[in-house]
Amino acid sequence: MENGVAEGCKQSSSYRYWVRESTDSAAPLPVPRKLSAEDLSKQEPRAKLGSAWNHAGTWEEKNLNTWATGRIKELLNSLDSLEFSGGKASISEVSKCTGDAFLVTVRNKKRVGYTYEITLDFKGEWLIKEGKKTIKGSIDIHEFSFGELDDLQMEVTLKEDKGLSEEGRQKIVKDVRLFLPLIRNNLSKFEEELKDR
């Protein structure tokens, strides 16, 4: 016994564990050959994504903020007015629309995404216990991202709500929340357009 290893148990080369020994039955290795112009013309051209300089399609990021911000404002400014029992309301403007939108080409595959925050100003008339009131306010939607529209949350703030009872205030907020499905629908259109960029 040499150095604690029994004779006959020595391995000759353990680092070649996964190397396949060549045998007569193994298939021969393919021989490389140069493609002719005819061979190249038969191949289907690969669709190129991204810039001309990025032939391999490895990584390229394109900023879409200008287009996205303008398009979100356009879609949300075009929301229909809401009519409900005892009143109506409409979006007067998109007062805040901040965030990032991007197109990334990775390994010749296109991926899009965005993260935004918006504030919509609204104006409406309500017939409540205190009488007919013209109310202005805002709808805040904090940080929403691509594919998360089902989880969209909104916060309604009333301006100049002096003289309103708590019951009247709650009715107005509840009515304004009816804008959420309309907002979600228009932001879904935005997502579809973003995918096609």
Disulfide bonds with the S-S distance in Angstrom:
none
